[in-house]
């Protein structure tokens, strides 16, 4: 049982899945902009629901990658002044 727990912990460190929800002012190709940033951080992703409410848009992505890549992406998003709301 101990070996299984260690293997599970190791796999979790290597490959994680996070759901990201980003709300920002609408502009052309805004979702592609965030997807390019995910690619730069070596995250593979699947785009989920999208919506627009007057001047803002919200997109949801399920992203998979190494813990460090997620951490770097999250840091970048938290420091992006164009993002109105970021959930992870």
VMD Tcl script that draws the C-alpha trace (Angstrom):
set ca {
  {0.00 0.00 0.00}
  {2.84 2.40 0.83}
  {4.39 1.90 -2.62}
  {1.08 2.68 -4.32}
  {0.77 5.93 -2.32}
  {4.30 6.98 -3.30}
  {3.61 6.25 -6.97}
  {0.32 8.16 -6.81}
  {2.08 11.16 -5.24}
  {4.81 11.04 -7.90}
  {2.27 10.91 -10.75}
  {0.34 13.81 -9.23}
  {3.49 15.93 -9.20}
  {4.22 15.14 -12.83}
  {0.78 15.62 -14.32}
  {-2.01 17.76 -12.92}
  {-5.31 18.97 -14.28}
  {-6.65 22.41 -13.35}
  {-9.73 24.27 -14.46}
  {-9.16 27.94 -15.20}
  {-11.88 30.56 -15.52}
  {-10.80 33.93 -16.89}
  {-12.92 37.08 -17.19}
  {-11.59 40.15 -18.98}
  {-12.68 42.99 -21.25}
  {-13.77 41.81 -24.68}
  {-11.29 42.16 -27.51}
  {-10.79 40.20 -30.70}
  {-8.93 36.89 -30.29}
  {-8.80 37.24 -26.51}
  {-9.32 33.50 -25.92}
  {-6.55 32.66 -28.38}
  {-4.27 35.02 -26.45}
  {-4.75 33.03 -23.23}
  {-4.39 29.73 -25.09}
  {-1.06 30.90 -26.51}
  {0.06 31.68 -22.96}
  {-0.94 28.16 -21.87}
  {1.11 26.74 -24.75}
  {4.09 28.87 -23.70}
  {3.81 27.28 -20.25}
  {3.65 23.79 -21.82}
  {0.07 23.16 -20.72}
  {-2.24 21.13 -22.92}
  {-5.81 22.36 -22.71}
  {-9.38 21.97 -23.82}
  {-11.56 25.05 -24.16}
  {-14.88 24.83 -22.37}
  {-17.77 27.24 -22.02}
  {-17.44 30.83 -23.19}
  {-19.76 33.76 -22.65}
  {-19.94 37.48 -23.25}
  {-21.71 39.96 -21.01}
  {-21.73 43.46 -22.51}
  {-18.06 44.48 -22.46}
  {-16.56 41.41 -20.76}
  {-15.98 37.81 -21.79}
  {-15.44 34.70 -19.70}
  {-13.72 31.55 -20.83}
  {-13.17 28.23 -19.07}
  {-10.34 25.83 -19.85}
  {-9.29 22.46 -18.50}
  {-5.51 22.37 -18.62}
  {-3.11 19.54 -17.99}
  {0.58 19.74 -17.22}
  {3.35 19.62 -14.66}
  {2.81 21.35 -11.30}
  {5.59 23.86 -11.97}
  {4.06 24.83 -15.33}
  {0.69 25.43 -13.67}
  {2.34 27.47 -10.92}
  {4.09 29.70 -13.47}
  {0.91 30.14 -15.52}
  {-1.10 31.02 -12.40}
  {1.53 33.57 -11.34}
  {1.40 35.17 -14.79}
  {-2.42 35.35 -14.74}
  {-2.55 36.81 -11.24}
  {-0.22 39.61 -12.36}
  {-2.04 40.36 -15.62}
  {-3.79 43.71 -15.09}
  {-6.15 43.12 -18.03}
  {-7.82 40.21 -16.24}
  {-10.84 41.21 -14.15}
  {-11.36 37.82 -12.54}
  {-9.21 34.67 -12.49}
  {-10.36 31.44 -10.87}
  {-8.33 28.26 -10.56}
}
mol new
graphics top color blue
foreach p $ca { graphics top sphere $p radius 0.5 }
foreach p [lrange $ca 0 end-1] q [lrange $ca 1 end] { graphics top cylinder $p $q radius 0.2 }
display resetview
